[in-house]
Amino acid sequence: MELRHSSQSIIDDTLINLRVLNEHVLTYKDTESGQIPNLRIQDLVKGRTQEVDDVETLLNNEEVIKSACQAFKDLLSVMSSFGGEEVIEI
């Protein structure tokens, strides 16, 4: 059996994956109608300015973003194992 991939196919797959990851929502904002996306990976890549009224809010926002980034890192780690096989002995 032979599996062939053209370089264009690999490039297309990579671009699709990057676009999907760029759209990944890290944090949400509460509104009257529910939660809406607030911060995405693409916002971190491009840079984003946020103004706050006090240091406590700044520190809280920083902790929320750090936690969301750690969760995203964990997600990437899990995603890297997709397509493989994992055997768990019990």
MOFENBEL-V451643 format. One record per pair of residues at least 24 apart in sequence whose ideal C-beta (glycine too) atoms are under 7 Angstrom apart, sorted by the first residue. I is the first residue (numbers start at 1). GAP is how many residues later the second one is. Records with the same first field share a line. If there is no record, write none. Layout:
I->GAP + GAP
This chain:
24->48
26->39 + 42 + 43 + 46
27->37 + 38 + 41
39->26
